[in-house]
Amino acid sequence: RFDLSPSRSKPVDIHTRAPRRAVLRPESLRAIFARPRFDLSPSGPSTVAADFRHEEAPMPTAYAPLGRERGSRSSASVPSSIAGLLIAAGLLLLLNSAAFPSTAAAAAADDDFDQRLQALERVLHIDSVAGGEGDVADATCHARANTGYAGDGALVWGLGKPGFHLAGASECCTACQAHARICGGAGSEGKEWWPAEANGTASARKHGRRPAMLCGGGQRRACQIWTFCPSPRCFAFDIHVHEFGECWLKFQAERLPEAPKDPHFGHSTYPERMRQAPRRDWPWAVSMDVWPDAMPREVPWVSGVLAPAGATIGWGRPDDAWRERWCQKHGPCDE
């Protein structure tokens, strides 16, 4: 249960009950809606039982029906039973009858469910941190939440069909390590550095099954920087729709690991003045089809640099200093 009143200044983490920003994994939200059980008996108020387990689970393709558990009996009178049916009909209308599709309509229901989940996250201001910085235990990955290192360029693009979509930030760092280990040496052209995606995975169903990843030819560059999208959608000033699981592998020729090029100049949030500016004044045009909402407060990506565990990681000036340029024209940008 969430208190959305304006007077509540410190949302509560539902997992720990600690006074901090609410954190709820996307799979937990899916669990809430994927397995609803409504008690519609006239003898008591309607209640919802929700499963807040942390384990990752596949996206459901069909949902449990509304109503009592099979085999249960009611001692209610006929008028009370009719009232219960009317309550059930009202709930179905409120839910827009979209949460309980037939098997034939499962694919369409999945798309609709994703849209509803994203809308709920925006309303509740929930950070989707599944697969985020906390997912990375390897200290040599130097994972940082709310960070989007640019480097000099991308060796592997995360978006696309099939693109390069992985389950979490930890796996994205592991992929960068594998690329660096296999593709950075002599005679690596054509070598497999990451296996083909298994059939039947959620990513394969959505983006197409990804084949084995092979080292490219020409000038050999090894992965040094990785960037992962941990949310259902990740904002960026470009023409692409970025989705959960995108893993971008990048390189930088100089000043690593101490200064990975960062377009946000070391900040984890967008300037408040920039967020409140009219859309036409954003640093780069972003189509409503790509991002229909307001600019988010926090940089949604997780990034890291491959370096020894004890290395000091700072940030470096990006090739395109669009943030600095915008703040000089429209600022000051108070951080």
C-alpha positions in Angstrom: 0.0 0.0 0.0 1.3 3.4 -0.9 0.5 6.7 0.7 0.3 9.2 -2.2 -0.7 12.2 0.0 1.4 15.4 -0.5 2.2 15.5 3.2 4.3 12.3 3.0 7.8 13.4 2.5 9.7 10.0 3.0 8.3 7.1 1.2 8.9 3.8 2.9 10.8 0.9 1.3 8.3 -1.9 1.5 11.0 -4.6 1.8 12.8 -3.1 4.8 10.3 -0.6 6.3 13.3 1.8 6.5 12.5 5.5 6.0 14.0 5.9 2.5 13.0 6.2 -1.1 10.6 3.4 -2.1 12.2 0.7 -4.2 10.1 -1.9 -5.9 11.4 -4.4 -8.5 9.4 -4.6 -11.8 9.0 -8.4 -11.3 7.4 -7.6 -7.9 4.9 -5.3 -9.6 4.2 -8.0 -12.1 3.6 -10.4 -9.2 1.1 -8.1 -7.8 -1.0 -7.9 -10.9 -0.2 -11.4 -12.3 -1.7 -13.3 -9.4 -4.6 -11.2 -7.9 -7.0 -13.0 -5.6 -10.1 -11.0 -4.8 -12.4 -11.9 -1.9 -15.8 -10.8 -3.2 -17.9 -12.4 -0.4 -20.6 -10.1 0.9 -19.5 -10.9 4.5 -16.4 -8.8 4.4 -14.6 -6.0 2.5 -12.8 -6.9 -0.7 -9.1 -7.6 -0.2 -6.2 -8.2 -2.4 -3.5 -10.7 -1.7 -0.2 -9.8 -3.4 3.1 -11.7 -3.7 6.2 -9.5 -3.1 8.8 -12.2 -3.8 12.1 -10.9 -5.2 12.8 -13.9 -7.5 12.7 -13.0 -11.2 9.8 -14.7 -12.9 8.7 -15.0 -16.6 6.1 -12.6 -17.8 2.7 -14.3 -17.4 0.7 -14.9 -20.5 -2.6 -15.5 -18.7 -4.0 -14.3 -15.5 -6.0 -16.0 -12.7 -9.8 -15.5 -12.9 -11.7 -13.2 -10.6 -13.7 -15.0 -7.9 -13.5 -17.4 -5.0 -11.3 -20.3 -4.7 -12.7 -23.4 -6.5 -14.9 -25.5 -4.2 -15.7 -22.8 -1.7 -19.3 -22.3 -0.6 -21.2 -19.2 0.5 -24.0 -19.0 3.0 -25.1 -15.6 1.7 -28.7 -15.0 0.7 -29.7 -14.7 -2.9 -29.9 -10.9 -2.8 -26.5 -10.8 -1.2 -25.1 -13.0 -3.9 -26.5 -10.7 -6.5 -24.9 -7.8 -4.8 -21.6 -9.7 -4.8 -22.0 -10.2 -8.6 -22.6 -6.5 -9.1 -19.4 -5.7 -7.1 -17.5 -8.1 -9.3 -18.9 -6.5 -12.4 -17.9 -3.1 -11.1 -14.3 -4.3 -10.4 -14.1 -5.7 -13.9 -15.1 -2.4 -15.4 -12.6 -0.5 -13.2 -9.9 -2.9 -14.4 -11.0 -2.3 -18.0 -11.4 -6.0 -18.4 -7.8 -6.2 -19.7 -6.1 -8.1 -16.9 -7.7 -11.5 -17.7 -7.1 -12.3 -21.4 -7.8 -15.6 -23.1 -4.8 -17.6 -24.3 -5.4 -16.4 -27.8 -5.1 -12.8 -26.7 -2.1 -13.3 -24.4 0.4 -11.5 -26.6 -1.8 -8.4 -26.8 -2.4 -8.6 -23.0 1.4 -8.7 -22.4 1.8 -5.4 -24.3 -1.1 -3.8 -22.5 0.3 -5.0 -19.1 3.7 -3.4 -19.9 2.0 -0.1 -20.6 0.0 -0.3 -17.4 3.1 -1.2 -15.4 5.0 1.8 -16.8 2.1 4.1 -16.0 2.0 2.8 -12.4 5.7 3.3 -11.9 5.4 6.9 -13.1 2.4 7.6 -10.8 4.1 6.1 -7.7 7.6 7.5 -8.6 9.1 4.0 -8.2 12.7 3.5 -9.2 13.0 0.2 -11.2 16.3 -0.9 -9.8 16.2 -4.6 -10.7 19.5 -5.4 -12.2 20.9 -2.0 -11.1 24.1 -1.1 -9.2 23.2 -3.3 -6.3 23.1 -6.3 -8.6 26.9 -6.0 -9.3 29.0 -7.7 -6.7 32.3 -7.7 -8.7 34.3 -4.7 -7.5 36.3 -4.7 -10.8 33.1 -3.6 -12.6 33.0 -0.3 -10.7 29.2 -0.1 -11.2 27.5 3.3 -10.7 23.8 3.8 -10.7 22.3 6.9 -12.4 25.3 7.1 -14.7 25.6 6.9 -18.5 29.3 6.9 -19.5 29.8 7.7 -23.2 33.4 6.8 -23.8 34.7 7.2 -27.4 32.1 5.0 -29.0 30.1 1.7 -28.8 31.5 -1.6 -29.8 28.2 -3.4 -29.2 24.9 -1.7 -29.4 22.3 -2.7 -26.8 19.2 -1.8 -28.7 17.7 -3.4 -31.8 16.2 -6.7 -32.9 17.7 -8.7 -31.5 20.2 -6.2 -30.1 22.1 -7.2 -27.0 19.7 -7.6 -24.1 20.8 -9.1 -20.9 19.2 -9.9 -17.5 21.0 -7.5 -15.3 23.9 -5.1 -14.9 26.1 -7.8 -13.4 25.7 -9.9 -16.6 26.4 -6.8 -18.7 29.7 -6.2 -16.9 30.5 -9.9 -17.4 29.9 -9.5 -21.1 32.3 -6.6 -21.2 34.9 -8.6 -19.4 34.5 -11.5 -21.9 34.8 -9.1 -24.9 37.9 -7.6 -23.5 39.5 -11.0 -22.7 38.7 -12.6 -26.1 38.5 -9.8 -28.6 41.4 -7.7 -27.3 44.1 -10.1 -28.4 45.8 -10.9 -31.7 44.0 -13.3 -34.0 40.7 -12.7 -32.4 38.7 -11.9 -35.5 35.7 -14.2 -35.8 36.1 -15.7 -32.4 32.9 -16.2 -30.3 33.0 -14.1 -27.2 29.3 -14.5 -26.1 27.0 -17.5 -26.7 23.8 -17.4 -28.6 20.6 -16.7 -26.7 18.5 -19.7 -25.7 15.2 -20.2 -27.3 12.1 -19.2 -25.4 13.5 -16.4 -23.2 11.5 -13.3 -22.7 14.1 -11.3 -24.6 14.1 -13.7 -27.5 10.3 -13.6 -27.8 10.3 -9.8 -27.7 13.4 -8.9 -29.7 14.2 -12.0 -31.7 16.7 -14.7 -30.8 20.2 -13.3 -30.7 22.9 -15.4 -32.4 26.4 -15.9 -31.0 28.5 -12.8 -30.7 31.7 -12.8 -32.6 34.8 -10.5 -32.5 35.0 -8.1 -35.3 37.9 -7.5 -37.7 40.0 -4.5 -38.5 41.3 -2.5 -35.6 41.0 -4.5 -32.4 39.3 -2.7 -29.6 38.4 -4.3 -26.3 35.4 -3.4 -24.1 36.4 -1.0 -21.3 33.1 0.6 -20.4 29.6 -0.9 -20.1 26.2 0.7 -19.8 23.0 -1.0 -18.9 19.3 -0.1 -18.9 17.7 -1.3 -15.6 14.2 0.1 -16.1 11.3 -0.7 -18.4 12.2 2.4 -20.4 15.5 4.4 -20.2 15.5 8.1 -21.2 18.1 9.5 -23.6 18.4 12.5 -25.8 18.2 10.5 -29.1 15.7 9.0 -31.6 15.6 5.5 -30.1 13.2 3.8 -27.6 15.5 2.3 -25.0 14.2 -0.7 -23.1 15.1 -2.9 -20.1 18.1 -5.1 -20.7 20.0 -3.1 -23.2 23.7 -3.7 -22.7 26.1 -1.3 -24.4 29.8 -2.2 -24.6 32.1 0.8 -25.2 35.7 1.8 -25.5 37.8 4.9 -24.7 41.4 5.4 -26.0 42.7 7.6 -23.3 42.4 8.5 -19.6 40.9 5.3 -18.4 40.0 4.2 -15.8 40.3 7.5 -13.9 38.2 9.6 -16.3 35.5 7.9 -18.4 33.8 10.5 -20.6 30.5 11.4 -18.9 27.9 13.6 -20.7 26.4 14.4 -17.3 29.7 15.8 -15.9 29.6 13.5 -13.0 26.0 14.3 -12.0 23.4 11.6 -11.4 20.4 13.9 -12.1 19.3 16.2 -14.9 19.3 19.9 -13.9 16.0 21.0 -12.4 15.9 24.0 -14.7 16.3 21.7 -17.7 13.6 19.4 -16.4 11.1 22.3 -16.0 12.0 23.8 -19.4 9.5 23.5 -22.3 10.1 20.5 -24.4 11.1 22.7 -27.4 14.1 24.0 -25.3 15.5 20.5 -24.4 19.1 20.1 -25.5 18.1 17.7 -28.2 14.7 17.0 -29.8 13.0 13.9 -28.5 9.9 12.7 -30.3 6.7 12.1 -28.3 6.7 8.7 -29.9 10.1 8.0 -28.3 9.4 9.5 -24.9 5.9 10.9 -24.2 6.5 11.9 -20.6 8.4 14.6 -18.8 12.1 14.4 -18.5 13.0 12.1 -15.5 14.9 13.5 -12.5 17.6 10.9 -12.4 19.8 9.5 -15.2 18.2 6.1 -15.6 21.3 4.1 -16.7 23.9 2.0 -14.8 27.5 2.3 -16.0 30.8 0.9 -15.1 34.5 0.8 -16.0 36.7 -2.3 -16.0 39.6 -1.6 -13.6 41.3 -3.1 -10.6 39.1 -3.2 -7.5 41.0 -0.4 -5.8 41.1 2.0 -8.7 39.8 5.5 -8.3 37.1 6.2 -10.9 36.3 9.8 -11.7 34.8 11.3 -14.8 36.1 13.0 -18.0 34.8 15.7 -20.2 32.6 14.3 -23.0 33.2 15.0 -26.7 29.8 16.8 -26.9 29.3 19.0 -23.8 25.6 19.5 -24.4 24.8 19.8 -20.7 27.3 22.6 -20.2 26.2 24.3 -23.3 22.5 24.2 -22.3 23.2 25.5 -18.8 25.3 28.4 -20.1 22.4 29.5 -22.3 19.4 28.7 -20.1 20.9 28.4 -16.6 22.3 28.7 -14.1 21.8 25.0 -13.4 21.9 24.7 -9.6 22.7 21.2 -8.7 
